[in-house]
Amino acid sequence: MLKENIADMPIFKEFTDKEIEIFADMDHDISEFKRGETIIQEGDCLTSIYIILEGNVKIVKKVDGRTILLAKLKSGELFGE
């Protein structure tokens, strides 16, 4: 399943079929998040990147009690790097 999902993603466009297969066969944590659920927060110590396989992710920042939309990412994009 992962191989088919990532094969057309821009970040993997320079990968050969064999490299995509190797990457897809590696041990990955695949998580599903609900609408509105916080995935990471500013200041978190990250050791991973997140690749969006399906859906959208909003990148927001709280400033003076207001939520500011910084970016909206879609399937095939990544964050947390």
C-alpha positions in Angstrom: 0.0 0.0 0.0 2.7 2.5 0.9 4.6 1.9 -2.3 1.6 2.9 -4.4 0.9 5.9 -2.3 4.4 7.4 -2.4 5.3 6.6 -6.0 3.7 9.7 -7.5 4.6 12.1 -4.7 6.9 15.0 -5.8 9.5 14.2 -3.0 10.0 10.8 -4.5 10.1 11.8 -8.2 13.9 11.2 -8.4 13.7 7.8 -6.8 14.0 4.7 -9.0 11.3 2.0 -8.7 13.8 -0.1 -6.7 14.5 2.8 -4.3 10.8 3.4 -3.7 10.4 -0.3 -3.1 13.2 -0.3 -0.5 11.8 2.8 1.2 8.3 1.3 1.3 9.6 -2.0 2.8 11.3 -0.2 5.6 9.8 -0.1 9.1 7.4 2.9 9.2 4.9 4.0 11.8 1.7 4.8 9.9 -0.7 6.9 11.9 -4.2 8.1 11.3 -5.4 11.4 12.7 -8.9 12.7 13.1 -10.1 16.1 11.8 -8.9 18.8 14.2 -6.5 16.6 16.1 -3.1 18.1 16.9 -0.2 16.1 15.4 2.7 18.1 16.6 3.1 21.4 18.5 5.7 24.2 18.2 8.6 23.4 20.4 8.2 19.6 20.2 11.5 17.7 19.7 11.0 15.9 16.4 12.8 12.8 15.2 10.5 12.1 12.3 9.0 13.6 9.2 5.3 13.2 8.4 4.3 12.4 4.9 0.6 13.0 4.1 -0.8 10.0 2.4 -4.5 11.2 2.4 -6.3 14.3 3.4 -5.0 17.7 4.4 -3.1 19.2 7.3 -3.3 22.8 8.5 -0.2 24.4 10.0 -1.4 27.0 12.5 0.2 29.2 15.2 -1.5 30.7 18.2 -0.7 34.4 18.7 -2.4 36.5 21.4 -5.2 34.0 21.7 -5.8 34.0 17.9 -5.2 31.0 15.6 -3.3 32.0 12.5 -3.3 29.7 9.5 0.3 29.5 8.2 -0.1 26.8 5.5 -2.5 24.1 4.3 -0.8 20.9 3.1 -2.3 18.2 1.0 -1.7 14.6 0.1 1.9 14.0 -1.1 3.4 16.8 1.0 5.4 16.5 4.2 6.1 18.4 7.4 8.0 18.1 10.6 11.4 18.1 9.1 
